[in-house]
Amino acid sequence: MLRLTPLLVLIAILLNQLGYSQNTTETFEKYPVFPECENIEIASLQNCFNTTLHAFIAANFKEPAIVHDENYNGEFIVLFEVTKQGEFKVLYVDAVYEEIKTEAKRVFGLLPTIKPPMYSGKPTYMQFTMKLSIPLGTNSIQNLQTSPEKETELESLAKKEFDEVNEKLRSYNDDLFKSNVNIPFSHDAYSYFDRQMNLVGTNSHTASKPYLYNTVSNYYDFSANQEKLKKEKTSWLGRKLWNEHMVTVKGENYWFTLNPIVDLQIGKNTNSEVDYTYNNTRGVQVQGGLGKGFNFSATVFESQGRFADYFNRYAESIKPSGGNPAIIPGRGIAKEFKTDAYDYPVAEGYISYAPSKMFNVQLGHGKNFIGDGYRSLFVSDVTSPYPFLKLNTSFWKIKYTNTWMWLRDVRPEVTEDGAFLTKYIANHYLSWNVSKKLNIGLFESVIWKNDNNRGFDINYVNPIIFYRAIEFSTGSRAGNAIVGLSSKYKWNDNINLYGQFILDEFSLNDIKEGNKSWKNKYGFQIGAKYYNAFKVDNLLVQLEYNQVRPYTYSHNEVATNYGHNNQSMAHLWGANFREVIGIARYHYNRWFGSAKIIYGQRGLDFDSSVDNTSYGSNIFLDNDNRNGDTGVALLQGNKTNILIGDLNVGYIVNPRTNLKIFANVTYRNFNPTATTSVDFKETTTWFNFGIRTDIFNWYFDF
């Protein structure tokens, strides 16, 4: 009998194990298996896999028409994966035409589930790169990695992280459209989904603006409508110019977008001695989200401009104390630029947080709007941006909006030691959907200033009190309270009627006496919208009438008027006026157009060197300096007729950012009874064309 020493036994075991190891290293991997290849020996599985896959693609791939039309010859590459479950997953397609990419993904979507690749007897994934020629001819399929890696589950997930980030970047728009970011308020842009928001039976609340994306997305499919306008561009520059945000970043709990902002215009005021008008705005906008429910937006503008003569004169007539030459209406304080133009930087931004579906709170620097019309008699966006805190509460058939605002009075008579006077506005707006068709809104607001170091009065922080009662408790001359009523009636899906009534002061006894008391300070608005007008899709026709009596929005205290930066917080004409407005808006694919006509009458003041009485139009004048206690009639003072026509046509370059190419012509006829240094008979025809990121309303109808 042969005897083995312990050393020889150990050597024998090691040699046996080494031989086993060498054999298994050659067979630890196994290719994915089509049903057609199940009876093939392992050594031939790779060839069978390649041949079967190639035959399937050749049988199902349909060359897009553009390949034939443009007589294209070339190649495209598909990066794909067979998963642990045996499913085919396309990771990336590189091709000249978007149609080829789409067809490749379609064909791979038809592939059956097969037996997955194996590594050491366990299912794994395997990636491949395939190069195909157009027209389909000799093609090659190459394994991206010679064999599956020996990796842990964690390592496997880590190696997919980069591709997953790219996939998330391609889907960031879903985050924006479902976020608490404001949809930039532009009358033109909002007209695209106005009808959907106002269908009979919706429980929407449309007066308080701007809207949140996640609110409007309940009625309007942003993604689908953006997709309809998408241009098939493959280059980076083409995609960014026509379809996408300039920069996008997305992670598991955050997303950001960054876009350049432009408003580049050049024009001609035909009756002016100035050669041309222009506006040169450059800026940047950043929007994003952090975690759940928290979003933000910030926009910075740097601008220089010179406008039509009437607009320049108005901007200079409301100039601030301190030497700056003008305030650009709707934008802000301007300094001189060269010899006859203005430089006016603007910054806007906010943070938006929704702790639940019922609440949204915003803190920022910007503008707000309350109403369903082109104008608002409650809160409008015609003034410069201001700091604000806003709380929106939505439940049942109610939406309740509380807004607190920090404003400035920049006139010389209220400026102390070079510092502008600070004042505050707090308002409530309660919107109630009474039925499927009827909405009622209640509005109240109070304005106060920092008297006796009063600061931001804690009395007005309470979101559910009546300001008129608080005004009496703090002193009737310490604050200026305003109340209002709004309504909207949906006649049908295509027609709705709306209105507002504003009450600044009221005396029932004086109304009974019929003596036209100055105390009866009120205004009203009535209007109608006709969607898909005259059975033309996407045609919106709007008719609106506004009227405000003298001295409305003014006060007997010099600073507690309803204004900011020498501009009205409501209607841009102040008070003592009436006007009728007709608007038509239309869009088709990326093309759009609008026409607007305004006829109005105003009761302006006379030249102060001749008559310094306030006739009720200028809300910044003390209404104690009125022309009388009774006999106060609408349009008293320097009666002025105004006719404004505006035609605008253009093309949307990028729907994501609302970048537009446009041409515009404005006609204005201004005819006062008496001539002053600011107000005199004038006819203006102003042509403009340019490219603009349309993210705010800019009103030129003074």
Secondary structure by P-SEA (a helix, b strand, c coil): cccccaaaaaaaaaaaaaaaaaaaaacccccccccccccccccaaaaaaaaaaaaaaaacccccaaaaaaccccbbbbbbbbcccbbbbbcccccccaaaaaaaaaaaaacccccccccccccccccbbbbbcccccbbbbbccccccccccaaaaaaaaaaaaaaaaaaaaaaaaaacccccccccccccccccccccccccccccccccccccccccccaaaaaaaaccccccaaaaaacccccbbbbcccbbbbbbbbbbbbbbbcccccccccbbbbbbbbbbbcccccccbbbbbbbbcccccaaaaaaaaaaccccccccccccccccccccccbbbbbbbbcbbbbbccccbbbbbccccccccccccccccccccccccbbbbbbbcccbbbbbbbbbbbbcccccccccccccccccbbbbbbcccccbbbbbbbbcccccccccccccccccccccaaaaaaaaccccbbbbbbccccccccccccccbbbbbccccaaaaaacccccccccccccccccccccccccbbbbbbbbbbccccccccccccccccccccccccccccccbbbbbbbbbcccccbbbbbbbbcccccccccccccccccccccccccccccccccccccbbbbbbbbbbbbbcccccccccccccbbbbbbbbbcccccccccbbbbbbbbbbbcccbbbbccc
